[in-house]
Amino acid sequence: MMSMLLDSVVGLPQASTFAADVDSLFGFIFWFSVIGLLAVTIALIYFMIKYNRSKVKESETPYIDGHTSSETAVAVFLLLITLVMFAWGWRDYKKMIYAPANAMDINVIGRQWLWQFEYTNGRKMTNEVVVPMGRPIRLLMGSADVLHSFFVPAFRVKQDLVPGAYTTLWFEAKHLGEFDVLCAEYCGTAHSKMLAKVKVVEPAEYDKWQKRWEIKQILGESESASKSDESKPTETLSERGKRAFAEKGCTACHSSDGSKIIGPSVKGIFGSERTFTDGSKTKADENYLRKSLMDPQEQIVEGYQPIMPTFRGVLSDEEINAIIGYIKSLE
Ligand code: CUA
């Protein structure tokens, strides 16, 4: 009964593992506010009647002192309720922020005005993404132009996409079906048209769907093997990254086998701790790698010279995603 009352406010399908928790907290805040409003309104009307001028004998309003104990009680009660909301929110927020280690990565690029998705096998989709039910999915998101926000109401998840950095969002779908993706950050003329779908399918069906595509790519490539094919459809994300890594000249300074050339080897970098010339340290995640490509002079790894040029404007967002996918594959 209690949880029904809490969950019933939102009126959307609870299609992810987060949805019920988010709705419970929302329901608690909603009903607390409704009851609070009613209590204040009833008290207001009661006092209006009780202290109505016609019922007071004196011609002047009597001077009424404060009532310290009841004022303290109200303040402490409201503080406690606020702390409950905070602790409850914090508990759920922590779950939503840290994706489980076994989560499946999908790259997302938001641009005016569409959503591009890319799987690690190299498959790309626009304004539609297919995910398996019951498996944690982690979206690694970036923007090609301005701020956007990836919002799936049925999953109760929302996260901004920021130009020049990665943000992440994870979820585990609980229901089969198609769910709307909205852009929740005003991004220009066609902001309201920046829509996509998340299609949730059975895990077995998802695996088959990917396998079929991969086989088709291989068959397609052997057919067009004689032609020089620029796009190389069979490439996975990391293979494409490996090619871009060589084509953009990265291999001149960075080995992929752990040996030191001019710059550090990219083997085993991802997830490792980096120590810089100023003594500071950081863990090499996607954002660190991206920053190293865009602003290589900002943090110099201990033992190396500040000689790397910036790749800002040289690499497209797709190439940055692919190169980072490649570096991640060299763990
Ligand atoms: Cu993209 Cu609003």
Residues whose N, C-alpha, C, O or C-beta is under 5 A from the ligand:
A	BS01	CUA	L147 H148 S149 C183 A184 E185 Y186 C187 H191 M194
